[in-house]
Amino acid sequence: MNRAVPAGLAVLLCAALAACHADPPAPVPLEERVAALTDAERALLPAGQPTTARFGLDDPVSLTPESAGAAADAVRRLVLRPKAEAGGEVRFVESPRGRAARFPARCPGDGPACPRAILEADDASQLNPDARPVRYGARLRMAPTDVADGANVLQKGFSTGPGAQYKVQVDGAQGRPSCVVAVDGKIHKLESPVAVVDANWHTVACTAADGHLLINVDGLVTEKTVPRDLLLRSDQPLRVGGKHAAAGNDQFAGEIDEVFVSIYG
């Protein structure tokens, strides 16, 4: 049975070794579970565990650290809030790892009257990488009917005007995900050759580090160079499923689970 997302859904901000589901039996870093790190990604990321914000979509009471020895202050509470307009709604559905968020179905024309709904984190400052390496992504499922010119999986900040943005999207009829980092209106985009609109679950992760931007889709990594001095800082909150809830929000249609942002250093 589908259930609407409750207002004020609690999520966990965890050290990478304190992932938040009760399975698998042995603690595994979140990044390895969502989109396993490849050699290409490891070569760019500094040693040591990152700080990982993991936005699970199961009931908050079921979210517990897998690492029994984790310090009490290794788990911090954030809030993920639904935002909706024009009758839109985010709903919970069953997924292979518990529950996922289902966003409004694609609306013909995607006009102002189309239902829109997103999830929005309530703290903007904790998820700013600044000049540090960052890896971010999610698991997602889309059908061919979910494609659109704009379909945002997650983003923090905007790509135009002052400030910065990091983002995952699945734009265009071919349904190929792309990673974006942008600073002061200069946009750097990298699209994967892998399509993800076959109604199956896929993992997508973006890495921005040391002058490189990588996209990992189900383990296949594509890479390009970007400026080394990107400062990814924005006063906007992290948003899942669209850039906001107003008209023209690049609404995502489909299901999203296991959203994460890992900041290194």
C-alpha angles and dihedrals in degrees: 000000000000118000129193118246108261118236111260097023106188119227132181131248103206142178107249093255092050097069116174113235125084093235149095098052097238121055110256124183110260094238090057090053099046101039114350116236113250127209089258091057095043090054090061101040121081122244119265134056118298126223105257128200105203118190105199118183101211122105109294092235090061095054111098132156112263092210105081091197095054114132115249092243092054089083119064129178124239128170127235112199130193117235119191143170137181093026095306121153139183112221136190118241133175117270134178089264102041116285136350134198115253115204128205116292119256111281119213109255093003088237129165092276093057116110113258131188137163140168118241131195115229098220118065100178103057095063099053110115092190104185095338124108113268136191121190139164149115147223113261143177124203133169124216088258090059096067121114142158087264127026115158119201097182136338142169116203131353130282096223129063126013121336132040143278141202117190150164118210141165104213131171138027093286091063099224117155122231138191123225133192118177136176125190093343097312106122127203114190131181121187125199120228088224119097117215103188100099097105091256129115116263134181120226126184132172125203125195112185141134096357095313135108117200133183120201116195113179089332098312109119127203120185143193135172122253132176114294095221099062110146106202102197126137137163089217120102124243109268129197123203099014144006091259137330098261124100114292093031099144088244116211116225118199134038132313130192140163098029111185142173119194120191119194127210 
